[in-house]
Amino acid sequence: MSPVLHFYVRPSGHEGAAPGHTRRKLQGKLPELQGVETELCYNVNWTAEALPSAEETKKLMWLFGCPLLLDDVARESWLLPGSNDLL
């Protein structure tokens, strides 16, 4: 079975407007809501014999990232639950 690789991306540009819209929409039902954090997750079905090399991983991260931002793509989620968070 082929492994599925996950690439997590911090929203930037117009995608960054989505949490604000979502927060405003939810605050009508949850007035105590303080904020909404989101991320994009790209799932890649890797069909090669071996896992991607460092160079291939770098290319995939470049492909999913914003060319104007550095380090906006990671292999682990950016979202970490806090004591008051609702996931």
N, C-alpha and C positions, 0 to 999 in steps of 0.2 A: 504494500500500500504506500502511496506517495505521501510524504510529510506535507503538512500545511504550515507555511511560514507566516508569521504575523509581523506586521509593521505598523506601529502606532505613530500617528501624526498629530501634532498640536495644530488646532485650527488657526488660520492666518487670513488676513484680508477679509473678503466678503464672508468666508465661513465663520469668522469671529463674531459676526452679527447674530448668528443663530442662537447662541446662549442668551444674549440679551432679550431677544424676541421670546424665547422659551421661558425665561425668568418672568418677564412681564405677564405672559399668558398664565403661568402657574400661580403667580402671587394673588390672583383673584380668588383662588381656591385655597392657597396656603400662604396667608399673609405673613407668617413668620419666616418664609423662605428668604435666605440672604444671598444666594447666588447659585448659578448653574455652571458646571465645568463640563466640557465635552472634549472628545478626541475622535479622530477617524481611525479605523483599523482596516488595513488592507490584508486580505488573506490570499496567499499565493500557494497554489497547488504545485509543488516542486516535483517534477517528474524525472529529473536527471538521476543518474546512477548514484552520485555522491551529493552530499549537502553542498550548498554554494560556498565557493572560496571567499576569502576576504575581499578580493577584487569584485566578484560577482555581487556580494552583499553590499558593497559600497555603491555599485551601480544601481541596485534595486532601491537603496535608500535615497539616492539622488533622484531616481525616477519618481518616487512618491513624495518627495519634499518640495518645498518652495525654493526656487533658485535665489531668492533674495534673503533667505534666512539660513543660518547655520544651525545644525543640531536640532532640527525640528522633527526628525524621524528617529524612532528608537525601536528596539526589539522587545522592550517591556513597556507596559502601560505607564503613562504619565499620571494616571489617576490613582491616588492612594487614599483610602478611607481614613477620615479623622473621627474623633470621638463623637462629634455631633452630625456626622454625615449620614445621609440616607441614599443608599445606592439602589 
